[in-house]
Amino acid sequence: MKAFTTPRLKVWATALCLWLPGFHTVAAERPRALTDGLEFGSDSCAEHAAAIDRKLRNAAGTRVFGPKADLQDLAYGSHPKQRLDVFQPTNAKPGAPAPVLVMVHGGGWCVGDKSLAAVTRNKVDHWVDRGFLFVSVGYRKLPEGLQALQQAADVAKALAFVQAQAPQWGGDPKRVILMGHSAGAHLVSLVNADASLRATAGAQRVLGTISLDSGATNVVTQMRRTMPLTRSRYDEAFGTQESEWIKASPYHRIDVSASPWLGVCSTRRPDDPCGQAREYAGKSQALGITAKVLPLDLAHGPINRELGLPGFYTTEVDAFMATLDPALRQRLEQPAPGR
């Protein structure tokens, strides 16, 4: 901490250390910390991405990937990053297409991977065993020259592809739920909120959206309170002008075409994602669209990794999903037969 010369910077640095997942981690937990702490580094995105890539290539990195998908690296665009994985339920019934859960990973709009265990394992174990088709989406990011708004366009394109192809996989294109963590939570919330993004991609309205600890539900608010050590990354993702922030802000883009939304948020973060979630939920409700906030006493990484494990958190997410459609409720109430 000696490098910080003002009391204010010392406070911000301490808060960042407490917030960043995996900061206090013993050696046995390093593979987990690697995936929990992808979002931000003090370096540029390009430098951070290179460092993460080196870590993922080492022996510890090979242990951070999740289960193998039934259909891997399906292309929804021409770029190598525009790929998705599909996990199909083993208990599929003829004539009863499966609801589809589309997951978008985080990584500070800079890094991350659709195949990481924190993104897939517990979610696949929980929902695929209950008859859901689970899709994990990769997308282009800052190293490929795309800011957050353009990344959301990739997610919308992936959504359109999923809706078009779902019947071939045994899925129901009319029962699609979006889910994302961190930067991915921002992206799915923006696709849900902004009808023009969906229309441009040819995507249809989804059944609902689940945001897992987004730090940019209201981008204008976030940019005004971003911590000094992460400011450069947010500038890379959203630009430096308020007019740019508004275009990429779910709170500012929501209209009556948006779907019901659940905002899961960490009460431990110093940048108050729960405040932004409540703000979005209030605007959504004023438009007549269901929106709920689920504050959790969990750090940013575990909000992603622990979803799907038995307990209060997963039960609450299931309860929200059950309100979206009677067929979903029926599947979620049935005991999982095992994968």
C-alpha positions in Angstrom: 0.0 0.0 0.0 3.0 2.3 0.2 2.6 3.2 -3.5 -0.6 5.1 -2.7 0.2 8.6 -1.5 -3.2 9.9 -0.5 -5.6 8.7 2.2 -8.4 8.5 -0.3 -6.5 6.2 -2.7 -5.6 4.0 0.3 -9.2 3.7 1.1 -10.1 2.8 -2.5 -7.3 0.3 -2.7 -8.3 -1.4 0.5 -11.9 -1.6 -0.7 -10.8 -3.1 -4.0 -8.7 -5.7 -2.3 -11.6 -6.7 -0.1 -14.0 -6.8 -3.2 -11.9 -8.6 -5.8 -12.7 -12.3 -5.5 -9.8 -14.6 -4.7 -7.6 -11.8 -3.3 -7.0 -13.6 0.0 -6.6 -17.1 -1.3 -4.5 -20.0 -0.1 -2.4 -22.0 -2.6 -5.0 -24.9 -2.7 -7.6 -22.4 -3.9 -5.7 -20.8 -6.7 -7.5 -22.5 -9.6 -10.8 -21.2 -8.2 -9.3 -17.7 -7.6 -8.1 -17.6 -11.2 -11.7 -17.7 -12.5 -13.2 -15.6 -9.7 -10.8 -12.7 -10.3 -10.9 -12.4 -14.1 -12.7 -9.1 -14.2 -10.1 -6.5 -13.4 -6.4 -5.8 -13.2 -4.6 -2.5 -12.7 -3.1 -2.9 -16.2 -4.7 -2.3 -19.6 -7.2 -4.9 -21.0 -4.6 -6.2 -23.5 -2.0 -6.7 -20.8 -4.6 -8.3 -18.4 -5.9 -10.6 -21.2 -2.4 -11.8 -22.0 -1.7 -12.5 -18.3 -4.9 -14.4 -17.9 -4.2 -16.4 -21.0 -0.8 -17.4 -19.6 -2.4 -18.6 -16.3 -5.0 -20.6 -18.1 -2.3 -22.4 -20.1 -0.5 -23.6 -17.0 -1.2 -26.8 -14.9 -3.5 -25.0 -12.5 -5.4 -23.4 -15.4 -6.4 -26.8 -16.9 -8.4 -27.5 -13.7 -10.7 -24.5 -14.0 -12.8 -25.7 -17.0 -16.2 -27.3 -16.5 -18.0 -30.3 -18.0 -17.8 -31.1 -21.6 -20.8 -29.8 -23.6 -22.9 -32.1 -25.8 -22.5 -29.7 -28.7 -19.2 -27.6 -28.6 -18.1 -24.5 -30.3 -21.2 -23.9 -32.5 -20.6 -20.8 -34.7 -23.2 -18.0 -34.5 -20.8 -15.6 -36.4 -17.7 -15.7 -38.5 -15.2 -14.7 -35.7 -13.6 -17.5 -33.6 -14.9 -15.9 -30.4 -18.5 -16.1 -31.7 -19.1 -19.6 -30.5 -21.4 -21.3 -28.0 -21.7 -24.6 -26.2 -24.9 -26.6 -25.7 -25.7 -29.0 -22.8 -28.8 -31.1 -23.6 -31.0 -32.8 -20.9 -30.7 -36.6 -20.8 -34.4 -36.9 -19.7 -35.8 -35.1 -22.7 -39.4 -36.2 -23.6 -40.7 -36.4 -27.2 -43.1 -33.6 -27.9 -42.0 -31.6 -24.9 -39.2 -29.3 -25.9 -36.9 -28.1 -23.1 -36.8 -24.5 -21.9 -33.5 -22.9 -22.7 -31.2 -21.1 -20.3 -28.6 -19.0 -22.1 -25.6 -18.1 -19.9 -23.1 -15.2 -20.7 -19.8 -15.2 -18.8 -18.2 -12.2 -17.3 -14.6 -10.9 -17.3 -14.7 -7.1 -17.2 -15.6 -6.9 -20.9 -12.0 -8.0 -21.5 -11.4 -11.7 -20.6 -13.3 -14.8 -19.7 -14.4 -18.1 -21.3 -17.7 -19.9 -21.9 -16.1 -23.2 -20.7 -14.9 -22.2 -17.2 -16.2 -24.3 -14.4 -17.5 -21.3 -12.5 -19.7 -20.4 -15.5 -21.1 -23.9 -16.2 -20.6 -26.7 -13.7 -23.1 -26.1 -10.9 -25.6 -24.5 -13.2 -25.5 -27.5 -15.7 -25.8 -29.9 -12.8 -28.9 -28.2 -11.4 -30.9 -27.1 -14.5 -30.0 -29.7 -17.1 -30.9 -32.5 -14.7 -34.3 -30.7 -14.4 -34.9 -30.9 -18.1 -33.5 -27.5 -19.2 -31.2 -27.0 -22.2 -28.2 -25.0 -21.1 -26.2 -22.8 -23.6 -23.0 -21.1 -22.7 -22.0 -18.2 -25.0 -18.6 -16.8 -26.0 -18.3 -13.3 -27.5 -15.8 -10.8 -28.8 -14.4 -8.4 -26.2 -12.1 -5.4 -25.8 -9.0 -7.3 -27.2 -11.0 -7.8 -30.4 -11.8 -4.1 -30.6 -15.3 -4.2 -29.3 -16.7 -1.9 -26.5 -19.5 -3.0 -24.3 -22.3 -1.9 -26.6 -20.9 -3.9 -29.5 -20.4 -6.9 -27.2 -24.1 -6.7 -26.4 -24.7 -6.9 -30.2 -22.8 -10.2 -30.2 -24.9 -11.5 -27.4 -28.1 -10.5 -29.2 -26.8 -12.3 -32.3 -26.1 -15.4 -30.2 -29.6 -15.2 -28.8 -31.1 -15.1 -32.3 -29.1 -18.1 -33.3 -30.2 -20.0 -30.2 -33.9 -19.2 -30.9 -33.5 -20.3 -34.5 -31.6 -23.6 -33.7 -33.3 -24.6 -30.4 -35.8 -27.0 -32.0 -32.9 -29.0 -33.5 -31.4 -29.4 -30.1 -34.6 -30.3 -28.4 -35.2 -26.8 -27.0 -38.2 -24.5 -27.0 -37.4 -21.1 -28.8 -40.4 -19.5 -27.0 -39.1 -20.3 -23.5 -35.6 -18.8 -23.5 -34.1 -17.2 -20.3 -31.0 -15.0 -20.4 -28.5 -15.2 -17.6 -25.1 -13.5 -17.2 -22.5 -12.8 -14.5 -20.6 -9.5 -14.0 -19.9 -8.0 -17.4 -22.1 -10.7 -18.8 -24.9 -9.6 -16.5 -24.6 -6.1 -17.9 -24.7 -7.5 -21.5 -27.8 -9.7 -21.0 -29.6 -6.9 -19.1 -28.9 -4.5 -22.0 -30.1 -7.0 -24.6 -33.2 -7.5 -22.5 -33.8 -3.8 -22.1 -32.9 -2.5 -25.6 -35.5 -3.5 -28.3 -33.2 -2.1 -31.0 -30.4 -4.5 -30.2 -32.8 -7.5 -30.4 -34.4 -6.2 -33.6 -31.0 -5.6 -35.4 -29.9 -9.2 -34.5 -33.3 -10.7 -35.4 -33.8 -11.9 -31.8 -37.2 -12.3 -30.2 -38.2 -11.1 -26.7 -37.1 -13.6 -24.1 -39.1 -15.1 -21.2 -37.0 -13.5 -18.6 -33.5 -12.3 -17.6 -31.3 -13.0 -14.6 -28.5 -10.6 -13.8 -25.8 -12.0 -11.5 -24.0 -9.1 -9.8 -23.7 -6.5 -12.6 -21.7 -3.5 -11.8 -23.2 -1.5 -14.7 -27.0 -1.7 -14.6 -26.9 2.1 -14.6 -23.8 2.9 -16.5 -23.9 6.6 -15.8 -24.1 6.0 -12.1 -21.3 3.4 -12.3 -19.0 5.7 -14.3 -19.3 8.4 -11.7 -18.4 6.2 -8.8 -15.9 3.8 -10.4 -12.8 3.1 -8.2 -9.5 4.6 -9.4 -7.9 1.3 -9.9 -10.6 0.1 -12.3 -11.4 3.4 -14.0 -9.3 2.7 -17.1 -11.1 -0.6 -17.8 -14.5 1.1 -17.6 -13.3 3.8 -19.9 -12.1 1.2 -22.4 -15.5 -0.5 -22.2 -17.8 2.5 -22.2 -15.9 5.5 -23.4 -15.5 8.8 -21.6 -18.7 10.7 -22.6 -22.0 10.5 -20.9 -23.8 10.1 -24.2 -21.8 6.9 -24.8 -22.7 5.6 -21.3 -26.4 6.1 -21.9 -26.4 4.1 -25.1 -24.9 1.1 -23.2 -26.9 1.5 -20.0 -29.8 -1.0 -19.3 -31.5 1.5 -17.0 -31.6 4.1 -19.7 -32.5 1.8 -22.5 -35.3 -0.2 -21.0 -38.7 0.1 -22.6 -42.1 -1.7 -22.5 -40.8 -4.6 -24.7 -38.4 -5.7 -22.0 -39.0 -9.0 -20.1 -39.2 -9.7 -16.4 -35.8 -9.3 -14.7 -34.1 -10.6 -11.5 -31.1 -8.6 -10.2 -28.9 -10.7 -7.9 -26.3 -8.5 -6.2 -23.5 -8.6 -3.7 -24.0 -6.6 -0.5 -20.2 -6.7 0.0 -19.2 -4.6 -3.0 -18.2 -1.0 -2.3 -19.7 0.3 -5.6 -23.3 -0.7 -4.5 -24.6 -2.9 -7.3 -27.8 -3.5 -5.3 -28.6 0.2 -5.5 -28.4 0.1 -9.2 -30.5 -3.1 -9.3 -33.2 -1.4 -7.2 -33.1 1.6 -9.5 -33.6 -0.6 -12.6 -36.3 -2.7 -10.9 -38.2 0.4 -10.0 -38.2 1.7 -13.5 -39.1 -1.7 -14.9 -42.1 -1.9 -12.5 -43.2 1.5 -13.5 -43.4 0.2 -17.1 -45.6 -2.7 -15.9 -42.8 -5.3 -16.1 -42.0 -7.6 -13.2 -38.5 -7.0 -11.7 -37.0 -8.2 -8.4 -33.8 -7.7 -6.5 -32.0 -10.5 -4.6 -29.3 -9.0 -2.4 -26.8 -11.7 -1.1 -24.1 -11.6 1.5 -21.7 -13.2 -1.0 -18.6 -11.9 -2.8 -18.7 -11.3 -6.6 -17.1 -14.6 -7.6 -19.2 -17.0 -5.5 -22.4 -15.3 -6.8 -21.4 -16.9 -10.1 -19.8 -20.1 -8.9 -22.3 -21.2 -6.2 -25.5 -20.8 -8.3 -26.9 -24.2 -8.8 -25.8 -25.6 -5.4 -28.6 -26.6 -3.0 -29.6 -23.7 -0.7 -31.4 -20.4 -0.4 -29.7 -18.7 -3.3 -30.6 -21.3 -6.0 -34.1 -21.8 -4.5 -34.8 -18.0 -4.9 -33.6 -18.0 -8.5 -35.7 -21.1 -9.2 -38.7 -19.3 -7.6 -38.3 -16.3 -10.0 -38.0 -18.6 -13.0 -41.1 -20.5 -11.9 -43.1 -17.3 -12.1 -42.3 -16.9 -15.8 -44.2 -19.8 -17.2 -46.3 -22.8 -15.9 -44.1 -25.3 -17.8 -41.0 -24.0 -16.1 -42.7 -24.2 -12.7 -43.6 -27.9 -13.4 -40.0 -28.8 -14.3 -38.5 -27.0 -11.4 -40.9 -28.7 -8.9 -39.9 -32.2 -10.1 -37.0 -33.9 -8.4 -33.9 -34.1 -10.5 -33.4 -37.7 -11.8 -29.6 -37.2 -12.0 -27.4 -36.7 -15.1 
